[in-house]
Amino acid sequence: MSAWVRHLEWKREQILAQHREGMSLDRLCAVYEVPPDVLRACLARWEPEVTSEAG
């Protein structure tokens, strides 16, 4: 597991809630200081139905 993913894992529920509430991927990346590809991969693993709807 990469350091980026470990960095995000402890905030998983908060990130998912913010994403469900409509916070953009760009904004989430800025808040959690991670590259978009890393956050996108985490979201897909944590909640695939949300990321598939988001396109």
Summary of the structure (lengths in Angstrom):
residues: 55
radius of gyration: 10.0
end to end distance: 25.0
largest distance: 27.3
contacts: 138
relative contact order: 0.20
helix: 76%
strand: 0%
